[in-house]
Amino acid sequence: MDCLDGSPGQFRNFKKNDFEADWIKVAESRFGQVYQVKLKVWRVKCALKSFDTTLCANNFYRRIIDEASNIAKVKFKYIVSVYGLCSEATAVVMEYMSNGSLNNLLASHNLMWPKKFQMIHEASMGMNFLHSMKPPLLHLNLKTSNILLDDHLHVKISDFGSTHWEDGMSKKLFMEHLTARGNISYIPPETFTQCPDPPGTSFDVYSFGIVIWEILTQQKPYAGCSVTTVLLQVSHGKRPCMEMIPEHKPHECDQMISIMRQCWDQDHRKRPQFSETVRKTEALSEVLKIPGPMQCHKNGDEGQKSTYPWLVSPIPSTDAESVKCVLSMGAEVNCATARGFTPLIIAVLHRLHDIISLLLEHGAAATQGDEDQWTALHFAAQNGDDRTVRLLLDKGAVADAREKAGWMPLHLACQNGHETVVRLLLSRLSEEAVGEREAQGRTPLHLASAYGHLNIAKLLLSQGADPNATNCSLSTALHLSAEEGHNRVVRQLLKSGVIIDSADSRGYTPLHLAALTGHTGICRQLLSNGASQDSRTFQGWTPMHLAALRGHEATVVQLESQGGCVNARGDNGWTPLHLACHQSEPEVVAKLLAAKADPNVSEDSEGWTPLHAACTSVSFLSVLHLISHHADVNAINSRKATPLHLAAHHGCMPIVKALLLNGADRTLLDSSGSTALNVAQRYEKWEIVQLLKK
C-alpha cells in the first residue's frame, strides 16, 4: 500500500525513497541494524530496524510482517509506536527514541533513587498494557536493551511481538532462539525444565524481576558466568546477587526488593500480575516523586545545580555561550565530580561537540580520567563518536591510555563495533598496540570476534593482529567466535592461519564450543578445515559428547556425517548415548542409535547402560528408542540393579509397563536382595506396586 494513504494511525509499507538519503546507524546487533531516518513528508525522525534474514531464524521476517499490522495498532504512552514496514529494506519503521536504551544509560550514568523508581513504574505500566490486551500480548524478550528512552528519559517498551511461542514448538528450539538473542539472564526456570506448559504472562513477570534488579544495582546479572552456569543456578533457585544493591538506599527500596523477589519466584504461579505490580510501583514512585530542578548534594558537590537531578553526573547546558561565560569568570575547567567526571567527560558523554571544542580550547585536560581511570577518549570510543575521537586525539589524548581493568579505547571500539573509531585509533597507535591485552588477557581481536564485528576483525588481522593470541583462559578469537555463533568471523579467522585445534584452559577446542552451543554450520566449517573430532576436553569429552549433552540434534547428525564417533568413551566411560539419555534428549538418542551407537555399552564407575540412565532421568521416549534398538532390559549395573529396579524407584508407570512388555524380569534381585517390587514399596510408588504384584 502507498505510505501516504489512510489515516495517521494506519499501518504502512514505506519505500526507501520515502526517507531522506542520510541514514545514520545508531545501533547494531547480530540480527541487523537500527538507523535513524527522516520521513520526507512527515518531516519527523523515525527508527528503521532492519533484519539480516540470512542470520535470523527461518521465516523470522515473514512472521514480523504478519504481526506488524497488529503491533502497529498498539498505541500507549509507555509503548514504542510501530508505524509500519519498509519491505525493500526488510525493516520495521517505528518511533525514534533519542536517548537509546536503558541498558546503555545504566552503564553510563549513576541514576538517583527517584529516577530508578520512576523507570521501574513506567516499565510496569507498559507491560501491564500489553498483558491487558485480549488475548494478552506476551513480550518474551523483555530486557533493558528493549526498554528505550525518549527525549526526557521516560521509558517505553520496544521489541514486543517479535518473539513467539508457536503450537508444537519444542522447548529446546524456543530456548535456542532466546539464548541466540542474548536473553539467558531473563529466562525463567520453567522454560528449561520438564514443565510442559507454553510460556504465559508469568514469563514476562520473571524477566521484569531481573530488569528491576538491573535498575536498582546498575550492574549486569550473572556477569562473567557461562550459559551453563546461569541455567544451573537459576534452575536451583539462585538469583542475581542481592549484595550488589547499594547499602545507602531509601527505606522504600525494601518494598521494591520485595516486589522484585515476587516477580522472579521459582514457582511461576506465585508471580504477581502486572496489574498488581503497577499499583505497588506507582505508590513507591509517588513517595519518591521527582521535583523540578533541585539542589544535588553529592560528596561535597554542594550547591551544584542540575537540570536532571536523577543523574549524579549532571548534564551541562548545551548553550556554548553560557559555558564560555562561566569559564571567563574563572571556573576551573578540570574540576571533577565525586566520581571523577570532568566537564569534558560529561560533554563527551552527551556528544556536545561545540562545548567539547570550547573546553579543549580553554585547557581541558584530554588525558584526565574518572575514578576508574576512564578518559574522555574511552567514553568517545565506546559511544562510536568518531568526530570527538578525532578532536581529542588532535588535542593530546593518549590513544593507548588504560583504565583500571586495562582496557584501551581500542578495546572498547572493537567490542562495540565502531569501525571508523577503530581506524582512527589504529592510525595513532604503534603496531604492537593491536595485540595489547586487557586484564582478562583479551586483545582487540578477541573482542571484535566475540561480538561478531566482521569488518573490524578483518581490519585488525590486516594490521598484524595475531589470530593465535590467547586470553587468560587460553581462548583464541576462534574459540570466542565459534562459541557465540559468528559464522563469518569464523570463516575469516580460518583464512588467517589460526591454529584450529588450539585447546583452552579446560581442554576445549573451538569445535568443542561450537558443538556445545549447537552452532552446526560452524562445526561444518571447522571440520572442513581439518578440525579434529577426536580432541578431548580434560574430562575426556569429544565434540560429539557435548552436542549430545546439550541436545543439539542437528549438530550430532553433522558431526557423525563428517566422521564423528558415536561410541567414543569419555569421563568414566560415558558415551554420547549415555549423556543424551541422562539429559532426557530423546531426539538425540534416536539419531545416535540410527548412527549405530551401542545401546548396551556399560560405563566404567557404576556399570550403567544407556537404558539405566534413561530410566533414572525418567525419559520414556528414550527408553522406547533403546528398546526398539535391542537394548538389554535385564542389564545389571555394579549394584545388580536392572532398569526395572530404577524405573520402580522413580515411579514412572509408562516406563515400567514398557520394560515388562519387553521381557523385563521382575524376580531379579539387586545387591541389597531387593526385587523391583520391594524398591517400589520402599519408595511408596503404590501404582507400580500394584502393577508388579499382578
MOQUI-V450394 format. One record per backbone hydrogen bond with DSSP energy under -1.0 kcal/mol. NH is the residue of the N-H (numbers start at 0). CO is the residue of the C=O. Records with the same first field share a line. If there is no record, write none. Layout:
NH=CO / CO
This chain:
4=1
9=6
11=82
13=84
17=14
18=15
19=37
22=20
23=35
25=33
26=33
28=31
33=26
34=47
35=23
36=45
38=43
39=17
42=38
45=36
46=93
47=34
48=91
49=32
50=89
51=30
52=50
54=51
55=51
59=56
62=58
63=59
64=60
65=61
66=62
67=63
70=66
71=67
73=70
78=75
79=156
82=92
83=92
84=11
85=90
88=85
89=86
90=85
91=48
92=83
93=46
94=80
98=148
99=96
101=146
102=143
104=100
105=101
106=102
107=103
108=104
111=309
115=111
116=112
117=113
118=114
119=115
120=116
121=117
122=118
123=119
124=120
125=121
126=122
127=123
128=124
129=125
130=126
131=127
136=129
145=142
146=143
147=155
148=99
149=153
152=149
155=147
156=77
157=145
161=158
168=165
173=169
174=170
175=171
176=172
177=173
178=174
179=175
181=178
182=177
185=182
186=183
190=187
191=188
202=199
204=200
205=201
206=202
207=203
208=204
209=205
210=206
211=207
212=208
213=209
214=210
215=211
216=212
217=213
224=221
229=225
230=226
231=227
232=228
233=229
234=230
235=231
236=233
237=232
243=240
244=241
248=246
252=249
253=250
255=251
256=252
257=253
258=254
259=255
260=256
261=257
262=258
263=259
264=261
269=266
276=272
277=273
279=275
280=276
281=277
282=278
283=279
284=280
285=281
286=282
287=283
288=285
295=303
300=297
301=299
303=300
310=307
311=109
322=318
323=319
324=320
325=321
326=322
327=323
329=326
330=325
334=331
336=340
339=336
345=341
346=342
347=343
348=344
349=345
350=347
351=346
352=350
355=351
356=352
357=353
358=354
359=355
360=356
361=357
362=359
363=358
367=364
369=373
370=338
372=369
378=374
379=375
380=376
381=377
382=378
384=379
385=383
388=384
389=385
390=386
391=387
392=388
393=389
394=390
395=392
396=391
400=397
402=406
403=371
405=402
411=407
412=408
413=409
414=410
415=411
417=412
418=416
421=417
422=418
423=419
424=420
425=421
426=422
427=424
434=431
435=432
437=441
438=404
440=437
446=442
447=443
448=444
449=445
450=446
452=447
453=451
456=452
457=453
458=454
459=455
460=456
461=457
462=458
463=460
464=459
468=465
470=474
471=439
473=470
479=475
480=476
481=477
482=478
483=479
485=480
486=484
489=485
490=486
491=487
492=488
493=489
494=490
497=492
501=498
503=507
504=472
506=503
512=508
513=509
514=510
515=511
516=512
518=513
519=517
522=518
523=519
524=520
525=521
526=522
527=523
528=524
529=526
530=525
536=540
537=505
539=536
545=541
546=542
547=543
548=544
549=545
551=546
552=550
555=551
556=552
557=553
558=554
559=555
560=556
561=557
562=559
563=558
569=573
572=569
573=570
578=574
579=575
580=576
581=577
582=578
583=580
584=579
588=584
589=585
590=586
591=587
592=588
593=589
594=590
595=592
596=591
602=607
603=571
612=608
613=609
614=610
615=611
616=612
618=613
622=618
623=619
624=620
625=621
626=622
627=623
629=626
630=625
634=631
636=640
637=605
639=636
645=641
646=642
647=643
648=644
649=645
650=646
651=646
655=651
656=652
657=653
658=654
659=655
660=656
661=657
662=659
663=658
667=664
669=673
670=638
672=669
678=674
679=675
680=676
681=677
682=678
683=680
684=679
685=683
688=684
689=685
690=686
691=687
692=688
